[in-house]
């Protein structure tokens, strides 16, 4: 398969299939070379991923439009399942406009749309982009997303940026759902243990390959093999050596091979674990892309 203009070359294929448990196929990657950014068509993105062993993906919504798109894409593509939510940075904007309650009701409806919707997320807390004046709305939204996930028996996918203690406090207060994923895990080994103690799966993105991310590598080393997931957060967080370029699911092999080296696990064993873990974490298997 030829390279898509503006994207990195595909790496060597993995020996066994894995899952990208968090991507945004509908988001454009910013590029100075292409006005409006880069976007790989869905079928091409899935084919390019499958060609290197990434045979299933979770398409994640961040707002109402994106969540509706995720549900429809999962309905029409067997290798895709959907996650629906309002990103924590959306919550203050919706609250200010008087629309947060209605938006949460729509997420509740979408969460019950069928088995192709496997998760409620990404939800959580983000204290990096939202100041203190928006935190109350984030907490209201996060708590309701936890309730929606539990009500529908869906996996909870958590976005946590500079809010570790408060994320745990909300989970403890609301009760942790049966299946919880810490998306783009951003803590250290101690926080990893706190999340693991609550039954969470830890999902590592391309950030684990960054030179300044020793805290993530320490967290990976203390994570049992049956709790490890991998993701892109595409088109963001591209792994080394392509940091700064757009990301896509077909670059997952770079992260998996790096993780195997850090964790002292064979690539084959890590692939097997990631594939099985993702099925458990998201409520059972779904069709592979061939």
C-alpha positions in Angstrom: 0.0 0.0 0.0 1.4 3.4 -1.0 2.0 6.1 1.5 -0.8 8.6 2.0 0.7 12.1 1.3 1.7 13.9 4.4 1.7 10.9 6.7 4.7 8.8 8.0 5.5 5.6 6.3 3.9 2.5 7.7 6.2 0.5 10.1 6.9 -3.2 10.0 3.7 -5.2 10.7 3.1 -6.7 14.1 3.3 -10.6 14.3 -0.2 -10.8 15.8 -3.2 -8.6 15.8 -3.8 -5.8 18.3 -6.5 -3.1 18.9 -6.2 0.7 18.8 -8.6 1.3 21.7 -8.8 5.1 21.3 -8.7 7.0 18.0 -10.5 9.9 16.3 -11.0 8.9 12.7 -13.1 12.1 12.2 -10.4 14.5 13.4 -8.1 16.3 11.0 -4.4 16.4 11.7 -3.1 19.9 11.4 -0.5 20.3 8.6 1.2 23.4 7.3 1.4 21.7 4.0 -2.3 21.0 3.5 -4.9 23.6 4.0 -7.5 22.4 6.4 -5.4 19.6 7.7 -5.0 15.9 6.7 -7.7 13.3 7.0 -7.5 9.7 5.8 -10.8 8.3 4.6 -12.3 5.8 7.1 -12.0 2.7 4.9 -8.4 3.5 3.9 -7.5 4.3 7.5 -8.8 0.9 8.6 -7.2 -1.0 5.7 -3.8 0.6 6.4 -4.1 -0.3 10.1 -5.1 -3.9 9.3 -2.1 -4.2 7.0 0.2 -3.8 9.9 -1.8 -5.9 12.4 -4.1 -3.3 13.9 -7.3 -5.1 13.1 -9.9 -3.4 15.4 -10.4 0.1 16.6 -12.5 2.1 19.1 -13.8 5.3 17.6 -14.2 7.9 20.4 -16.6 10.8 20.4 -15.8 14.1 22.2 -19.0 16.0 21.6 -22.5 15.4 20.3 -21.6 15.6 16.6 -18.5 13.3 17.1 -20.5 10.9 19.2 -23.2 10.6 16.6 -20.5 10.1 13.9 -18.9 7.4 16.1 -22.1 5.5 16.5 -22.9 5.6 12.7 -19.3 4.6 11.8 -19.4 1.6 14.1 -22.8 0.6 12.7 -21.4 0.5 9.2 -17.9 -0.9 9.9 -17.7 -4.3 11.7 -14.1 -3.7 12.9 -15.1 -0.5 14.7 -17.0 0.0 18.0 -18.0 3.4 19.3 -17.5 5.4 22.5 -19.8 8.4 23.1 -19.3 11.3 25.5 -18.7 15.0 26.0 -15.0 15.7 26.5 -14.4 17.4 29.8 -13.4 20.6 28.1 -16.8 20.7 26.3 -18.7 20.6 29.6 -18.1 24.3 30.7 -18.9 25.6 27.3 -22.2 23.7 27.3 -23.0 24.7 30.8 -22.4 28.4 30.0 -24.8 28.1 27.1 -27.4 26.3 29.2 -27.2 23.1 27.2 -25.3 20.7 29.4 -28.3 18.8 30.7 -29.7 18.3 27.2 -26.4 17.2 25.8 -25.9 14.7 28.6 -29.4 13.3 27.9 -28.4 12.8 24.2 -25.2 11.0 25.3 -27.4 8.7 27.5 -29.6 8.0 24.4 -26.6 7.3 22.2 -25.1 5.0 24.8 -28.1 2.7 24.4 -28.0 2.7 20.6 -26.8 -1.0 20.4 -24.0 -3.4 20.9 -21.8 -1.5 18.5 -21.6 1.3 21.2 -19.3 -0.2 23.8 -18.1 2.7 25.9 -19.0 6.0 27.5 -16.0 8.3 27.0 -13.9 10.1 26.7 -15.1 11.8 29.9 -13.3 12.9 33.0 -11.4 16.0 34.2 -9.0 18.3 32.5 -7.4 20.9 34.6 -4.8 21.8 31.9 -7.1 23.6 29.5 -10.0 24.5 31.8 -9.5 26.9 34.7 -11.1 26.7 38.1 -14.2 28.5 36.9 -15.1 25.6 34.6 -14.3 22.8 37.1 -17.8 22.5 38.6 -19.3 21.8 35.2 -16.6 19.2 34.5 -17.4 17.4 37.7 -21.2 17.5 37.0 -20.5 16.1 33.5 -18.1 13.4 34.7 -20.4 12.2 37.4 -23.3 11.9 35.0 -21.1 10.0 32.5 -20.2 7.5 35.2 -23.8 7.0 35.9 -24.6 6.6 32.2 -21.9 4.0 31.8 -23.2 2.0 34.8 -26.8 2.3 33.7 -26.1 0.9 30.2 -23.4 -1.6 31.3 -20.8 0.2 29.1 -17.1 0.7 29.6 -16.1 4.0 31.1 -13.2 5.7 29.2 -11.5 8.4 31.4 -9.6 11.5 30.2 -7.4 12.6 33.1 -5.1 15.6 32.6 -3.5 17.1 35.7 -6.5 16.0 37.8 -5.4 12.6 39.2 -6.7 13.0 42.8 -10.1 14.4 41.8 -10.6 11.7 39.1 -10.1 9.1 41.8 -12.3 11.0 44.2 -15.2 11.0 41.7 -14.8 7.3 41.0 -14.8 6.5 44.6 -17.9 8.6 45.3 -19.9 7.3 42.3 -18.7 3.7 42.4 -16.3 2.4 39.7 -18.1 0.7 36.8 -17.3 -2.9 36.0 -15.0 -1.9 33.2 -12.9 1.3 33.2 -10.1 2.4 30.9 -7.6 5.1 31.8 -7.2 6.7 28.3 -3.7 7.9 27.5 -2.4 7.1 30.9 -0.5 10.1 32.2 0.5 9.3 35.7 3.5 7.7 37.4 3.9 4.2 39.0 2.1 5.3 42.2 -0.9 6.6 40.4 -0.9 3.5 38.2 -1.2 1.3 41.3 -4.2 3.5 42.5 -6.0 3.0 39.2 -5.1 -0.7 39.1 -6.5 -1.1 42.7 -9.8 0.2 41.4 -9.8 -2.4 38.6 -8.9 -0.1 35.7 -7.1 -1.0 32.5 -4.2 1.4 31.7 -4.0 2.5 28.0 -0.6 3.7 26.8 -0.3 6.0 23.8 2.7 7.3 21.8 3.6 9.5 24.7 5.3 6.5 26.4 8.0 6.7 23.7 8.8 10.3 24.4 12.3 11.0 25.9 10.8 13.0 28.8 8.2 10.4 29.8 10.1 8.1 32.2 7.1 8.4 34.6 5.0 6.6 32.0 7.6 3.9 31.5 7.7 3.4 35.3 4.0 3.0 35.3 4.1 0.5 32.4 6.6 -1.6 34.3 4.3 -2.0 37.3 1.2 -2.7 35.2 0.3 -6.4 35.0 0.2 -7.8 31.5 -3.5 -8.5 31.7 -4.3 -4.7 32.3 -2.2 -3.2 29.5 -3.9 -1.6 26.5 -2.5 0.5 23.6 -3.9 3.4 21.7 -3.0 6.2 19.3 -5.4 9.0 20.3 -4.9 9.7 16.5 -4.3 12.1 15.0 -2.5 13.3 18.1 0.4 11.9 20.2 2.4 10.4 17.4 5.1 8.0 18.7 8.8 8.5 18.2 10.5 8.8 15.7 7.6 10.6 14.1 6.7 12.9 16.9 5.2 16.1 15.5 3.7 14.4 12.5 0.1 13.3 12.3 -0.8 10.0 13.9 -3.0 7.1 12.7 -3.8 3.6 13.8 -1.2 2.1 11.4 1.6 3.6 13.6 0.6 1.5 16.6 3.4 -1.1 15.9 6.0 1.5 16.9 4.4 2.0 20.3 3.8 -1.8 20.9 7.4 -2.7 20.1 8.7 0.1 22.4 6.3 -1.0 25.2 7.5 -4.6 24.9 11.1 -3.5 25.4 10.2 -1.4 28.4 8.1 -4.1 30.0 10.5 -6.9 29.3 7.8 -8.8 27.3 8.1 -10.4 23.9 6.3 -8.6 21.2 4.2 -11.7 20.5 3.1 -12.0 24.1 2.3 -8.3 24.4 0.2 -8.5 21.2 -1.7 -11.5 22.5 -2.3 -9.7 25.8 -3.4 -6.4 24.2 -5.9 -8.1 21.9 -7.4 -10.2 24.7 -7.4 -7.3 27.2 -9.2 -5.0 24.8 -11.9 -7.5 24.2 -12.4 -7.9 28.0 -12.2 -4.1 28.6 -14.8 -3.3 26.0 -17.4 -6.0 26.8 -16.3 -8.8 24.5 -14.8 -9.3 21.0 -15.9 -7.7 17.8 -15.1 -8.4 14.1 -11.5 -8.2 12.9 -10.5 -6.2 9.8 -9.0 -8.4 7.2 
